[in-house]
Amino acid sequence: MARVSLRKNPLLAALLGTLATGLGHLYLRRWVRAIGWLAATYAATVLFVPESALSALRSGTLADPFSLLPIVFVSGASVVDAYLVANAERRRTGTRAADAAGATAATAVDESPACPACGKPVDPDIGFCHWCTTELEAVDPADGGRTTERRSD
């Protein structure tokens, strides 16, 4: 059974942002961004929503639903932003993990033979170690790709 990680899940961030403005950003631990969205919602309420609509909302009745659209737009933008931030964060951490796994695999595949004198990687086609200039014999694949010193007796 595949395990689903809820860590920085974009859908969960969007769902929490739908419940309350800024909650999706709090889930993502983006504290300043959450406060910014709360401030934007408050500013939109004060600047664009008429007092009559707010008093009608407080009393439990709704006179004009279109008067609350600024709050809905800001909250919707907050939800979209939480989703995009979580998606970018998940991709970035997924890319880092894939890069680390790829680097480990590339290191295992691209390991070149080591010089018997200095231990540094050498190019077996050259015939000598370009680090310490020790002459090398041909690479023996049965020996794990190790090179041996060429003796000139």
C-alpha positions, 0 to 999 in steps of 0.5 A, a space after each residue: 500500500 502506497 503511503 501518502 505524505 501529508 507534509 506540505 500537501 497542496 490540496 490540504 493547504 488549499 482546503 485549510 485556506 478555504 476554511 479560514 484565510 491564512 490557515 493554509 499558510 500557517 500549515 505551511 509554516 509561512 507565518 508572515 505570508 499568513 499574516 499578510 493575507 489576514 491583513 489583506 482581508 481586513 483591508 478589503 473589508 474596511 475599504 470595499 465592503 459597505 457598513 450596511 452589509 457588515 451590520 446585516 451579516 452580524 445580525 444574521 441576514 444578508 441583504 446584498 451578497 455582491 457587497 461581500 465579493 471583495 472578501 471572497 476574492 481576497 480569500 480565494 486568492 489566498 487559497 490559490 497562493 497556499 496551493 501554489 506555495 505548497 506545490 512549489 515547496 513539494 517540487 523543490 524538496 522532491 527535486 532535492 531528493 531526486 538529485 541526491 538519489 541521482 548523485 549517489 547512483 551516478 557516483 556508483 556508476 561513474 567510479 573510475 579506477 584508483 591509482 595504486 600509488 596515490 589512490 586518486 581516480 585515473 583515466 584507464 585509457 591514458 596509461 598513467 596517473 595524471 596526479 602522480 605520473 605513475 605508469 599503469 598497466 591495463 585495467 583488469 575488469 575481473 579485479 573490480 576495475 583496479 589498475 596496477 602499476 607498470 613495472 619497468 625492470 
